[in-house]
Amino acid sequence: MIIRQWEIWKCRPAGFSRDHWFVIMSGQERLNNLQRLQVNGLACYKLQGDAKKLDVRLNGADGFDGPTVCQCDFIFALDKATLHSCLGSVTWERQQAIKSKLKEVFRL
């Protein structure tokens, strides 16, 4: 299984009661390294109401069937072995929005 940065994968990390979508944030070196068992991901949620200041909106161009947000204020450690069901990749425009939001949130 090949995992690429900016792809959207499903998994169930600790504390989640069901599988969830995550945008993969780790660099390709970590993703390709078989000895690195975890990767970084941002959780995606169906949008209910207005997007919060810390969220970036995703949509059908990113593979979702309805309004969705990517929460950019917390990066989850995900076990590679639990990733499944790749939805596709985040579009270039949304990648730029997520990068900007991460810089803002983490004061990079």
N, C-alpha and C positions, 0 to 999 in steps of 0.2 A: 504494500500500500504506500503510495507516494502522497505526502501531505505538503502543501505549499502555503507560504505566507499569503494572507488575505483570503484564503478559502474559508468557507463556512461549513463547519462540521457539527454533528450532533454527538453528545455524550452526557453522562450523568455524574458530575463530580460530587464529592462529599457535601452533604447538606442539601442536595436537590432531591426532591421526591420522584422526579421523572426526568427523562431525557430532555435536553435543552440544546438550542443552537448557540454556537460560539464562533466568533471571528478569530482565526488563528493569527497571532501577532509575532511569534518567534521567528527569528531569522532562518534562512534556508540551511545554514550550517548546522544548527541545532536540530532542525526537522530531519535532515538527512543522516544525522549521527545515531546509529543504532544503540549506542551506550547511553544516550540522553533519553530517559524514559518519560520525561514530562515536557510539555510545551506551554506557552502562555496564550490565553484566549480572553476575549471580551464577550460577555453574555449578551444575547439578543432577546428581546421581549416584544410580544405583540403590543402595539401602541393602544393604550386606552386613555382617551382624553388628549391632553397636550403633551408634547415631548418636554422633558425636563432640561434644564440648562446643561446638564452633564451628558446628555444623550445626542446621538447623531441618528437621524431618520434614515432608514433603509426601505427599499420598495421592491417592486417586481423586477426591476433591472438587476437587482442583487440576488434574485431567486426567490424572494418571499411572495406569498400569495395575497398579502395584505400589509397595511402599514405596520412597520416594525421599527424598533429603536435598538441601537447598540449602546450599551451603558459604558461610558469611557472613564469612570472614576474608580474602577477596581479591576485588576488583572488577575484572572484565575489561573492556577496551576492545573493543567489537565494531563491525565495519563494518556500517552499516545495509544496504548493498547485498547483503550475504551472508546476512541474516536470511531465513528461510523457514519454512513449516509451523508456524503459530501453534497451540499446543496448547490455549490458553484462558488464564484469569487465575487468579492465586493468590487463594484465598479471603481474606476480610477477617480472619479469625482468624489465618491464617498470615502475612498482611501485618504484623499487629501483632507477631507473634513474630519475624519477620525484622527489623523496626524495632528491637525491644528488643535482639536479638542484635547488630545493627550498632552500636548505642550502647555495648553492653558491650565488643565486640571493639575498636572504634576509640576507646573512651573519650570518647565525645561527650557 
